[in-house]
Amino acid sequence: MSLQNSFAAARAFALVLFFALSAFLGASGSASAVTAAATVRDANSIQLGDITYRLDGVDAPELDQVCIDDHADPWTCGIEARDQLTKLIGGRQVRCDDVGPEKSFGKRHRAICTVQGDKTTLNEQLVRLGFAIAREPIKANVKPAAADAKAASAGIWKGCFVAPQEFRTGKKDGALLGAACRPDRDKEIRTVLFPDELTMPPSCSIKGKLAVRARVTGNIGIYHLRGCPSYPATTKPDRWFCSEDDAQAAGFRKAYNCRRPK
């Protein structure tokens, strides 16, 4: 075979490979959308089948997070935000379009999710109601909805709170957000938002403690299960989790004394 014919054959093979790969990627792209009955894990996590998605562009209060309302009273804003998401779904099928991996939450992926029959995504609806704030998105554009919610003092914006990310990491000196934050009551507000004894949400009995030693394994804390020797000794937990998956996704590792012997 001449050199010219060899180049022609190689070019033809490359073209065939290119079109085959394009077809495969196209099929993979369509497979990244899942429609199914949804289970709400928390205000920005939805489980479809065995896949858990985080709502892209959305950061909602954690289930164990406390906010202050417009009457200066503490309230379980994380549970309320979860319940709002449940109401928005209303038992209908949900379509989630996978937009990429969520680096900060384990194996979970981010998604843009829409309830069957709705034109507006759950991402945007939850933010517009004021039960989540905008975070850096991959694709979802929720910033206009976030601006509207803040201007209207909707949801958690009517009171005072810290960004969920700062609550998760125990950053007690972060910015206070909301219409009811009073600079002259800064210390008192932070005491309410970061209580010494965090109330356990219903059915969320896993204790989490922020720990410097956990950073050796790339984590921010350690979680303890009922029945483990460390569980009763772990007082005043920094976080409460509903499942090991939730704890691991939040950057906590299991206590070594909870592990089964090999």
Salt bridges, closest charged atoms under 4 A:
ASP56 OD1 - ARG110 NH1 3.06
ASP59 OD1 - ARG54 NH2 3.68
ASP59 OD2 - ARG168 NH2 3.10
GLU62 OE2 - ARG168 NH1 2.74
GLU62 OE1 - ARG239 NH2 3.51
ASP64 OD2 - ARG239 NE 2.85
ASP70 OD1 - HIS71 NE2 3.94
ASP83 OD1 - ARG82 NH2 3.23
ASP97 OD1 - ARG95 NH2 2.86
ASP98 OD2 - HIS109 ND1 2.85
GLU102 OE2 - ARG110 NE 3.44
GLU102 OE2 - ARG135 NH1 2.64
ASP118 OD1 - ARG92 NH1 3.07
GLU124 OE2 - ARG128 NH2 2.84
ASP148 OD2 - ARG128 NH1 2.59
GLU166 OE2 - LYS171 NZ 3.87
ASP184 OD2 - ARG182 NH2 2.68
ASP184 OD2 - ARG185 NH1 3.58
ASP186 OD2 - ARG190 NE 2.83
GLU244 OE1 - LYS254 NZ 3.16
ASP245 OD2 - ARG41 NH2 3.16
ASP245 OD2 - ARG108 NH2 2.79
ASP246 OD1 - ARG41 NH2 2.87
ASP246 OD1 - ARG108 NH2 2.67
